[in-house]
Amino acid sequence: LLEEACSVLDMANVPDLFVKQNPQPNAYTMAMNGDKPFIVVHSSLLDLCDAAETQAILAHELGHLKCEHGIWLSLGNIASAGAR
């Protein structure tokens, strides 16, 4: 599912995917120092979703990577920390 979503979004590099045992449904994307991005999906979210819904979740997280939202979130956090 992840590789297919990467193909649809024209993303050559497929990030690592991890499943975390957690009772709270959630998914998120991270990249350490802008390198080696990965996606984490909680097991409870996977339990709630069928294959199409899971692929939509993965595509949503890939969209964050493709649009480099992590960079903007980091800059926002730095700016808000400096304003305190």
N, C-alpha and C positions, 0 to 999 in steps of 0.2 A: 504493500500500500504506500509506504513512504517513497520508494523509488518511482512509482507511478506518479505520485503527486509532484515529485521533483521534476519529472519529465514534463508534465503539464505546465509547470511554472518556469520551464526552461532554466533549471538550476543544475549545473553540471556536478557540483559537489553535494553528495548525500550526507547530511549530518548524522552523527550517532543518535540512536534512539534508546532510551532507558525507560523501563517500567518500574515505578516505585510503589511498593505496597503502602497504601494509604486509604483510609476510609472516606476521605473528603475528595470528591471528584474535582480534578484540576489537571491542567497541562500547562507547560511553560517552556520557553526556549532560553538558552544561555550560551554565552561564548566567553571563554577565558581570554582576556587581553585581545579580544577581537578575533582570536584564532580558535580552531576546533569547536565549532558550534555543535550543540546537542539539544535534543528535545527530550523532555521528561513527561511521561503520561502516568497519572496515578491509576493503579489497578481498579479502583472503584469506578472510574470513568469508563474504562474499557468494559467493565461488567454491564454498564448501562447502554452501551452503543452497539449497533450492528456495524458491519464492515464499511458501508457507505458513510455512516456518521463518524466512524473512526478516521476514515480518510479525510473527511472535511475538517476534523480537528487537526490532523497533521498538516493539511494544506494551510490552515489558519496560522499555525506556528511557523511554517515555512515562510509565509508572507511577512511575518515579523523579521525573519532573517533577511529576506530579499530586500526589504525596505530599510534595513539597518535601524530598526526601532531601538535596539539595545543601546546604540550610540547616543541616540536622543534622550533615552531614559537616564542614561548615566550622566549626561550633561545637565539634565534637569535636576537630578539629585545633587550634583556638585553645586549648581547655582543655588538651590534651596538651602543647602547646608551653609553656604557662605552668607546667606541673607539672615541667618539666625543670630 
